[in-house]
Amino acid sequence: MLAWMFQGLADHATATQNADRLLQEGKLAEAKQSLTAALKRNPNSVSHLILLAKILLIEDEFDEAKKSIRQALLRAPANAQALAIYGHCLFREGDFTLAEVQYRKSLRFDSKQAAAHLGLGRLQLSQQLSDESIKAFRRAIELAPEEEDNYFFASEAYGAAKNLGKQIESLERYLSLKPKFGAERVENARALLAFFRHLESGPVTTTSDPARPYEIQFQPFYGLMLVEVSVNGQGPYRFLVDSGATSTVLSNQLFEGLEIPVLSSAVVSCVGGTGRTGTKLAKVEKLKVGDLEIAHLPVSSFDNAIFAGLIDGVLSTADLAEFLVTLDYPDRRILLAPRSSQPSTGTAKDLSRSATEIPFRILGNLILAPVSINGQPPQNFLFDTGAVASTLSKRQAAFLGVRDDTPNAHVDIQFAGACGITQSVLSVDRVDLSLRSMKLPYAKILAVELKEISKELRTEVSGILGADFYGQRKVTIDYRRTKLIFD
């Protein structure tokens, strides 16, 4: 009997080691198959369940990963690794608060759990706490120097801290590990590394006078904001002001017309089409909007076929982040106040009476705001001034009972985004969206596929909050404090 028990333990360890070896070799399907077979023999194996959850997360099957890790935690509630992986599942699902609970619980059981430090670093980075996130990523790297994600996210943290040298070093370390998963991310990392090396050898981005306020008039267009911009002394050109753009973007035609040197090329995730599109990375010597002049600004490109005749480019509000950015829809103006200033809504005392203040998370320069659907707990919506109308993700529509195979759910509407035209659009009846005290009922709301952008950000984007929701207000974006203020 004792010999049989030892043999069982040996077989169990061998199965775990075999699956882990296959995973390290990049053989994801084989590792998953090995674990699935092992779990049929021993469905209560905590180590098998943890490893399976890790594989499912790599495949972005986060619902199944969550089931696997919960099963592991039922059998080993104090397992620090399982708690950290559970945190990763919750982060991918978009529940940042509960994810932090799991990471901190993991570290109480094991202060050297690298995955928990990584998770906390990502949460801190989403709140623009770059110093704290860098410290967490450094600790994760110290504890698990072979884990590629530690270096990838550290590069983002150094980017937020404007430490280009360390950002480059982190990307180099990431690529030196020869990452086996996420081929597109690896190629983009190579493209960014080449791009950042060009930036490092040249002058840094500067604004003409960040200590003074600016006022920029905009032209309204069906809820969108269009401004006149000059690029490298040429123009004016018409740009869309967009909080849903990760960087300032020029049309391919403008790139070619101004003969802007291309420094690198990458693939980006965005709304519309297949959810991905190619882009060129470059730098413009001078971009001017109103009296504000930005020198040596990194930019990217987009295919302007959909928006031809309307815009020549997109001005990302993220490139104005050193200011308090107030989008004054009623008075058709954009106010940029020095970061030392208070929001234009007034004093803190006035703010509590007259305005609604909302915390947001920022991932990949995109603002995610907590929006409640039909009074349920908030979900992450992309705050997108480049969107005319608010939409749900198809995942959220499914939770409301509307799927691609639901009779009469498809609508004959084309949904245009930076990645192209989406033909498959659903309509969901009777949906209420609320942002704390701000509420808007929709007799019908559209639903589109947001899977690619969710995968890119590694957290769920449950919808887009468009101008129909806030386009009659003044909206202040405080990137430093990660707050939206609606007045």
C-alpha positions as CSV (number, residue, x, y, z in Angstrom):
1,M,0.0,0.0,0.0
2,L,2.8,2.4,0.9
3,A,4.7,1.6,-2.3
4,W,1.5,2.2,-4.3
5,M,1.1,5.6,-2.6
6,F,4.7,6.7,-3.3
7,Q,4.3,5.5,-6.9
8,G,1.1,7.7,-7.2
9,L,3.0,10.7,-5.9
10,A,5.8,10.1,-8.3
11,D,3.4,9.8,-11.3
12,H,1.7,13.0,-10.2
13,A,5.0,14.9,-10.0
14,T,6.1,13.5,-13.3
15,A,2.9,14.7,-15.0
16,T,3.4,18.2,-13.6
17,Q,7.0,18.4,-14.6
18,N,6.2,17.1,-18.1
19,A,3.4,19.7,-18.6
20,D,5.6,22.4,-17.3
21,R,8.5,21.4,-19.6
22,L,6.2,21.4,-22.6
23,L,5.0,24.9,-21.5
24,Q,8.5,26.2,-21.2
25,E,9.3,24.8,-24.7
26,G,6.3,26.8,-26.1
27,K,4.3,23.7,-26.8
28,L,1.0,25.0,-25.4
29,A,-1.4,22.5,-27.0
30,E,0.8,19.5,-25.9
31,A,1.1,20.9,-22.3
32,K,-2.7,21.4,-22.1
33,Q,-3.3,17.9,-23.4
34,S,-0.9,16.4,-20.9
35,L,-2.6,18.3,-18.0
36,T,-6.1,17.4,-19.2
37,A,-5.2,13.7,-19.2
38,A,-3.5,14.0,-15.8
39,L,-6.6,15.7,-14.3
40,K,-8.8,12.9,-15.5
41,R,-6.8,10.6,-13.3
42,N,-6.5,13.1,-10.5
43,P,-9.1,15.9,-10.7
44,N,-8.1,17.3,-7.3
45,S,-4.4,18.0,-8.1
46,V,-3.7,21.6,-7.1
47,S,-0.5,21.8,-9.1
48,H,-2.2,20.5,-12.2
49,L,-5.1,23.0,-11.8
50,I,-2.7,26.0,-11.3
51,L,-0.7,25.1,-14.4
52,L,-3.8,24.6,-16.4
53,A,-5.0,28.0,-15.4
54,K,-1.7,29.6,-16.5
55,I,-2.1,27.9,-19.9
56,L,-5.7,29.1,-20.2
57,L,-4.7,32.6,-19.4
58,I,-2.0,32.5,-22.2
59,E,-4.8,31.4,-24.5
60,D,-7.0,34.2,-23.2
61,E,-9.6,31.7,-22.0
62,F,-9.9,33.6,-18.8
63,D,-13.4,32.3,-17.8
64,E,-12.1,28.7,-17.9
65,A,-8.9,29.8,-16.2
66,K,-11.0,31.3,-13.4
67,K,-12.9,28.0,-13.0
68,S,-9.6,26.0,-12.8
69,I,-8.0,28.3,-10.2
70,R,-11.1,28.4,-8.1
71,Q,-11.1,24.7,-8.0
72,A,-7.5,24.7,-6.8
73,L,-8.3,27.3,-4.1
74,L,-11.1,25.1,-2.8
75,R,-8.5,22.5,-2.0
76,A,-5.7,24.8,-1.1
77,P,-7.1,28.3,0.0
78,A,-3.6,29.4,1.3
79,N,-1.7,28.5,-1.8
80,A,0.1,31.8,-2.7
81,Q,0.7,30.9,-6.3
82,A,-3.0,30.0,-6.8
83,L,-4.1,33.3,-5.2
84,A,-1.8,35.3,-7.5
85,I,-3.1,33.4,-10.6
86,Y,-6.6,34.1,-9.4
87,G,-5.6,37.8,-9.2
88,H,-4.5,37.6,-12.9
89,C,-7.9,36.1,-13.9
90,L,-9.7,38.9,-12.1
91,F,-7.5,41.5,-13.7
92,R,-8.3,40.1,-17.1
93,E,-12.0,40.0,-16.2
94,G,-11.7,43.7,-15.3
95,D,-12.3,43.4,-11.5
96,F,-9.3,45.4,-10.3
97,T,-10.5,45.7,-6.7
98,L,-10.8,42.0,-6.1
99,A,-7.6,41.3,-8.1
100,E,-5.7,43.5,-5.6
101,V,-7.3,41.6,-2.7
102,Q,-6.0,38.3,-4.1
103,Y,-2.5,39.7,-4.8
104,R,-2.1,41.0,-1.3
105,K,-3.5,37.9,0.2
106,S,-1.0,35.9,-1.8
107,L,1.9,38.0,-0.4
108,R,0.7,37.5,3.1
109,F,1.2,33.8,2.7
110,D,4.4,34.2,0.7
111,S,6.1,37.5,0.4
112,K,8.3,36.1,-2.4
113,Q,5.5,35.3,-4.7
114,A,6.7,37.0,-7.9
115,A,3.4,36.8,-9.7
116,A,1.7,38.8,-7.0
117,H,4.3,41.5,-7.2
118,L,3.8,41.6,-10.9
119,G,0.0,41.9,-10.4
120,L,0.3,44.8,-7.9
121,G,2.7,46.5,-10.3
122,R,0.2,46.3,-13.1
123,L,-2.6,47.7,-10.9
124,Q,-0.3,50.6,-9.7
125,L,0.6,51.3,-13.3
126,S,-3.0,51.6,-14.2
127,Q,-3.3,54.4,-11.6
128,Q,-0.2,56.2,-13.0
129,L,1.7,55.3,-9.8
130,S,4.9,54.8,-11.8
131,D,7.4,54.8,-8.9
132,E,5.4,52.2,-7.0
133,S,4.9,50.0,-10.1
134,I,8.6,50.1,-11.0
135,K,9.4,49.0,-7.4
136,A,6.9,46.1,-7.7
137,F,8.2,45.0,-11.1
138,R,11.8,45.1,-9.9
139,R,10.9,42.8,-7.1
140,A,9.1,40.5,-9.5
141,I,12.2,40.4,-11.7
142,E,14.5,39.8,-8.7
143,L,12.3,36.8,-7.6
144,A,11.6,35.4,-11.1
145,P,14.3,36.7,-13.6
146,E,13.2,34.1,-16.2
147,E,9.6,35.4,-16.5
148,E,9.2,37.5,-19.6
149,D,6.1,39.4,-18.5
150,N,8.1,41.0,-15.7
151,Y,10.3,42.8,-18.2
152,F,7.5,43.6,-20.6
153,F,5.4,45.4,-18.0
154,A,8.5,47.0,-16.5
155,S,9.1,48.7,-19.9
156,E,5.6,50.2,-19.8
157,A,6.2,51.5,-16.2
158,Y,9.5,53.1,-17.2
159,G,7.7,54.6,-20.2
160,A,5.1,56.2,-17.9
161,A,8.0,57.5,-15.8
162,K,9.7,59.0,-18.9
163,N,12.8,56.9,-18.4
164,L,13.5,56.0,-22.0
165,G,16.9,54.3,-21.2
166,K,15.3,51.9,-18.7
167,Q,12.3,51.3,-21.0
168,I,14.7,50.2,-23.8
169,E,16.7,48.1,-21.4
170,S,13.6,46.3,-20.2
171,L,12.4,45.6,-23.8
172,E,15.9,44.2,-24.6
173,R,15.7,41.9,-21.6
174,Y,12.2,40.8,-22.6
175,L,13.3,39.9,-26.1
176,S,16.5,38.2,-24.9
177,L,14.3,35.6,-23.2
178,K,13.0,34.7,-26.7
179,P,9.3,34.8,-25.7
180,K,7.4,31.8,-27.0
181,F,3.8,33.2,-26.8
182,G,2.1,36.2,-28.2
183,A,4.0,36.4,-31.5
184,E,2.3,39.8,-32.4
185,R,3.3,41.3,-29.1
186,V,6.9,40.1,-29.6
187,E,7.0,41.7,-33.1
188,N,5.6,44.9,-31.7
189,A,8.2,44.9,-28.9
190,R,10.9,44.6,-31.6
191,A,9.3,47.5,-33.5
192,L,9.0,49.6,-30.3
193,L,12.6,48.9,-29.4
194,A,13.8,50.1,-32.8
195,F,11.6,53.2,-32.4
196,F,12.7,54.0,-28.9
197,R,16.4,53.7,-29.9
198,H,15.7,56.3,-32.6
199,L,14.0,58.5,-30.0
200,E,16.9,58.1,-27.5
201,S,19.4,59.4,-30.0
202,G,17.4,62.6,-30.7
203,P,15.8,65.4,-28.7
204,V,13.1,64.7,-26.2
205,T,9.4,65.8,-26.6
206,T,8.7,69.3,-25.3
207,T,5.8,71.7,-25.2
208,S,6.2,75.4,-25.9
209,D,5.3,76.6,-22.4
210,P,3.8,74.0,-20.0
211,A,3.4,76.6,-17.2
212,R,0.7,78.7,-19.0
213,P,-2.9,77.9,-19.9
214,Y,-4.2,77.4,-23.4
215,E,-7.6,77.7,-25.0
216,I,-8.3,75.8,-28.3
217,Q,-11.5,76.3,-30.2
218,F,-13.0,73.2,-31.8
219,Q,-15.6,72.6,-34.5
220,P,-18.3,70.2,-33.4
221,F,-19.3,67.4,-35.8
222,Y,-22.0,65.1,-34.7
223,G,-20.7,65.1,-31.1
224,L,-17.0,64.9,-32.2
225,M,-14.4,67.6,-31.7
226,L,-12.4,68.8,-34.7
227,V,-9.4,71.1,-34.4
228,E,-7.0,72.7,-36.8
229,V,-3.4,71.5,-36.5
230,S,-0.2,72.3,-38.3
231,V,2.5,69.7,-38.7
232,N,6.1,70.6,-39.4
233,G,5.0,74.1,-40.4
234,Q,2.4,72.8,-42.9
235,G,-1.4,73.0,-42.7
236,P,-3.7,73.7,-41.2
237,Y,-5.0,70.1,-41.2
238,R,-8.2,68.8,-39.5
239,F,-7.7,66.5,-36.6
240,L,-10.1,64.7,-34.4
241,V,-9.5,65.1,-30.6
242,D,-9.6,61.6,-29.3
243,S,-9.2,60.2,-25.7
244,G,-9.6,56.7,-27.3
245,A,-6.3,57.0,-29.2
246,T,-3.1,55.7,-27.7
247,S,-1.0,58.3,-29.6
248,T,-1.4,61.2,-32.0
249,V,-2.0,59.7,-35.5
250,L,-1.5,61.0,-39.0
251,S,-3.2,59.6,-42.1
252,N,-1.0,57.7,-44.5
253,Q,-1.7,60.4,-47.0
254,L,-0.4,63.1,-44.7
255,F,2.7,60.9,-43.9
256,E,3.5,60.7,-47.5
257,G,2.7,64.3,-48.4
258,L,4.9,65.7,-45.6
259,E,7.6,63.0,-46.3
260,I,7.8,62.1,-42.7
261,P,10.6,59.4,-42.2
262,V,9.2,56.1,-40.9
263,L,11.3,54.8,-38.0
264,S,9.5,51.5,-37.4
265,S,6.2,49.6,-38.1
266,A,3.9,47.7,-35.8
267,V,0.4,46.2,-35.4
268,V,-2.1,47.9,-33.2
269,S,-5.5,46.8,-31.7
270,C,-8.4,49.1,-32.2
271,V,-12.2,49.2,-32.9
272,G,-13.7,48.1,-36.2
273,G,-12.7,45.6,-38.9
274,T,-10.7,42.7,-37.6
275,G,-9.7,44.6,-34.5
276,R,-6.1,45.0,-35.7
277,T,-4.3,47.1,-38.2
278,G,-0.8,48.0,-39.3
279,T,0.8,51.3,-38.3
280,K,4.0,53.3,-39.0
281,L,5.9,54.8,-36.1
282,A,7.6,58.2,-36.6
283,K,8.3,61.5,-35.0
284,V,7.2,65.0,-36.2
285,E,9.5,67.9,-35.5
286,K,6.7,70.3,-34.7
287,L,2.9,70.0,-34.1
288,K,0.9,73.1,-33.3
289,V,-2.7,73.4,-32.2
290,G,-3.9,76.8,-31.2
291,D,-1.0,78.5,-29.4
292,L,0.3,75.1,-28.1
293,E,3.4,73.8,-29.9
294,I,4.8,70.3,-29.2
295,A,8.2,69.6,-30.5
296,H,9.7,66.1,-31.5
297,L,6.4,64.3,-30.9
298,P,6.2,60.5,-31.5
299,V,3.3,59.7,-33.8
300,S,1.8,56.8,-35.7
301,S,-0.2,56.4,-38.9
302,F,-3.6,55.1,-39.9
303,D,-5.4,54.2,-43.2
304,N,-7.6,57.2,-43.9
305,A,-9.9,55.5,-46.4
306,I,-12.9,55.4,-44.0
307,F,-12.5,59.0,-42.8
308,A,-11.3,60.6,-46.1
309,G,-12.6,64.1,-46.4
310,L,-13.4,64.4,-42.7
311,I,-10.0,64.3,-40.9
312,D,-6.3,64.2,-41.7
313,G,-5.3,62.9,-38.3
314,V,-6.1,62.3,-34.6
315,L,-4.9,64.3,-31.7
316,S,-4.6,62.0,-28.7
317,T,-5.5,63.7,-25.4
318,A,-2.8,61.5,-23.9
319,D,-0.3,63.7,-25.6
320,L,-1.7,66.6,-23.6
321,A,-1.4,64.8,-20.3
322,E,1.0,67.2,-18.6
323,F,-2.0,69.6,-18.5
324,L,-5.5,69.4,-16.9
325,V,-7.5,68.8,-20.1
326,T,-11.0,70.3,-20.0
327,L,-13.3,69.5,-23.0
328,D,-15.9,72.2,-22.8
329,Y,-18.6,70.9,-25.2
330,P,-21.2,73.7,-24.6
331,D,-18.7,76.5,-25.4
332,R,-16.8,74.5,-28.1
333,R,-13.4,74.9,-26.6
334,I,-10.6,72.8,-25.1
335,L,-8.9,74.3,-22.0
336,L,-5.4,73.2,-21.0
337,A,-4.4,74.3,-17.5
338,P,-1.0,73.8,-16.0
339,R,-0.8,70.6,-13.9
340,S,-0.4,72.6,-10.7
341,S,-3.8,74.1,-11.3
342,Q,-7.1,72.9,-9.8
343,P,-9.7,71.5,-12.2
344,S,-11.7,74.3,-13.8
345,T,-14.9,73.2,-12.0
346,G,-13.7,75.1,-9.0
347,T,-12.5,74.4,-5.5
348,A,-12.8,71.0,-3.8
349,K,-15.8,72.3,-1.9
350,D,-17.6,73.5,-5.0
351,L,-16.7,70.3,-6.8
352,S,-18.6,68.1,-4.3
353,R,-21.8,70.1,-5.1
354,S,-21.6,70.8,-8.8
355,A,-19.6,68.1,-10.5
356,T,-19.3,64.3,-10.6
357,E,-15.7,63.0,-10.1
358,I,-14.9,59.5,-11.4
359,P,-11.7,57.6,-10.9
360,F,-10.4,55.8,-14.0
361,R,-7.7,53.3,-14.9
362,I,-5.3,53.9,-17.7
363,L,-3.9,51.0,-19.7
364,G,-1.9,51.5,-22.9
365,N,-2.7,55.3,-22.7
366,L,-6.4,54.4,-22.9
367,I,-8.9,55.6,-20.2
368,L,-11.1,52.9,-18.7
369,A,-14.1,54.3,-16.7
370,P,-16.3,52.3,-14.4
371,V,-19.8,52.2,-16.0
372,S,-22.8,50.3,-14.6
373,I,-25.1,48.5,-16.9
374,N,-28.7,48.2,-15.7
375,G,-27.6,49.0,-12.1
376,Q,-25.1,46.1,-11.9
377,P,-21.6,46.4,-10.6
378,P,-19.5,48.7,-12.8
379,Q,-17.6,47.4,-15.8
380,N,-14.7,49.0,-17.7
381,F,-15.8,51.2,-20.6
382,L,-13.3,52.9,-22.9
383,F,-13.9,56.7,-22.5
384,D,-13.7,57.7,-26.1
385,T,-14.3,61.2,-27.3
386,G,-13.7,59.9,-30.8
387,A,-16.9,57.8,-30.6
388,V,-20.2,59.4,-31.5
389,A,-22.3,56.8,-29.7
390,S,-21.8,54.5,-26.7
391,T,-21.8,50.8,-27.4
392,L,-21.6,47.5,-25.5
393,S,-19.1,44.7,-26.2
394,K,-20.6,41.5,-27.6
395,R,-19.6,39.8,-24.4
396,Q,-21.8,42.1,-22.3
397,A,-24.6,41.8,-24.8
398,A,-24.4,38.0,-24.3
399,F,-24.8,38.5,-20.6
400,L,-28.0,40.4,-21.4
401,G,-29.3,37.6,-23.6
402,V,-28.3,38.9,-27.0
403,R,-25.9,36.9,-29.2
404,D,-25.0,36.6,-32.8
405,D,-27.6,33.8,-33.2
406,T,-30.4,35.7,-31.4
407,P,-33.3,36.3,-33.8
408,N,-33.6,39.9,-35.1
409,A,-30.5,41.0,-33.1
410,H,-28.4,41.9,-36.1
411,V,-28.8,45.4,-37.4
412,D,-28.0,46.7,-40.9
413,I,-25.5,49.3,-39.7
414,Q,-21.8,49.6,-40.4
415,F,-19.7,50.5,-37.4
416,A,-16.6,52.4,-38.4
417,G,-13.4,52.5,-36.3
418,A,-9.7,53.0,-36.8
419,C,-9.3,49.3,-37.7
420,G,-11.9,49.4,-40.4
421,I,-15.6,48.7,-40.9
422,T,-17.5,46.2,-38.6
423,Q,-20.3,44.5,-40.5
424,S,-21.6,42.4,-37.6
425,V,-23.4,44.7,-35.2
426,L,-26.0,43.7,-32.7
427,S,-28.8,45.8,-31.1
428,V,-29.8,45.4,-27.4
429,D,-33.0,46.8,-26.1
430,R,-33.6,48.8,-22.9
431,V,-30.2,49.3,-21.4
432,D,-29.4,51.9,-18.8
433,L,-25.8,53.2,-18.5
434,S,-24.7,55.0,-15.3
435,L,-21.5,56.7,-14.2
436,R,-22.3,57.3,-10.5
437,S,-25.0,60.0,-10.5
438,M,-24.9,60.4,-14.3
439,K,-27.4,58.1,-16.0
440,L,-28.7,57.7,-19.5
441,P,-31.4,55.2,-20.7
442,Y,-31.1,53.7,-24.1
443,A,-34.2,52.3,-25.8
444,K,-31.6,50.5,-28.1
445,I,-27.8,50.3,-27.9
446,L,-25.4,48.8,-30.3
447,A,-23.0,46.0,-29.4
448,V,-19.7,45.3,-31.3
449,E,-16.8,43.0,-30.9
450,L,-14.1,44.3,-28.5
451,K,-12.2,41.1,-28.0
452,E,-9.0,42.2,-29.7
453,I,-8.6,45.4,-27.7
454,S,-9.4,43.5,-24.5
455,K,-6.7,41.0,-25.3
456,E,-4.2,43.7,-26.0
457,L,-4.9,45.5,-22.7
458,R,-5.2,42.2,-20.9
459,T,-8.3,43.4,-19.2
460,E,-11.9,43.3,-20.3
461,V,-13.3,46.3,-22.2
462,S,-17.1,46.0,-21.7
463,G,-18.1,48.9,-23.9
464,I,-17.4,52.3,-25.3
465,L,-18.6,55.5,-23.6
466,G,-19.2,57.9,-26.4
467,A,-20.1,61.5,-26.8
468,D,-23.9,60.9,-26.6
469,F,-23.3,60.3,-22.9
470,Y,-21.4,63.4,-21.9
471,G,-21.4,65.7,-25.0
472,Q,-23.5,68.4,-23.3
473,R,-21.1,68.9,-20.4
474,K,-17.6,70.1,-19.5
475,V,-15.4,67.1,-19.0
476,T,-12.0,67.5,-17.3
477,I,-9.4,64.7,-17.7
478,D,-6.8,64.7,-14.9
479,Y,-4.2,62.2,-16.1
480,R,-2.0,62.7,-13.1
481,R,-4.7,61.8,-10.5
482,T,-6.5,59.5,-12.9
483,K,-9.8,61.3,-12.5
484,L,-12.6,62.3,-14.8
485,I,-14.6,65.3,-13.7
486,F,-18.0,66.0,-15.3
487,D,-19.7,69.4,-14.8
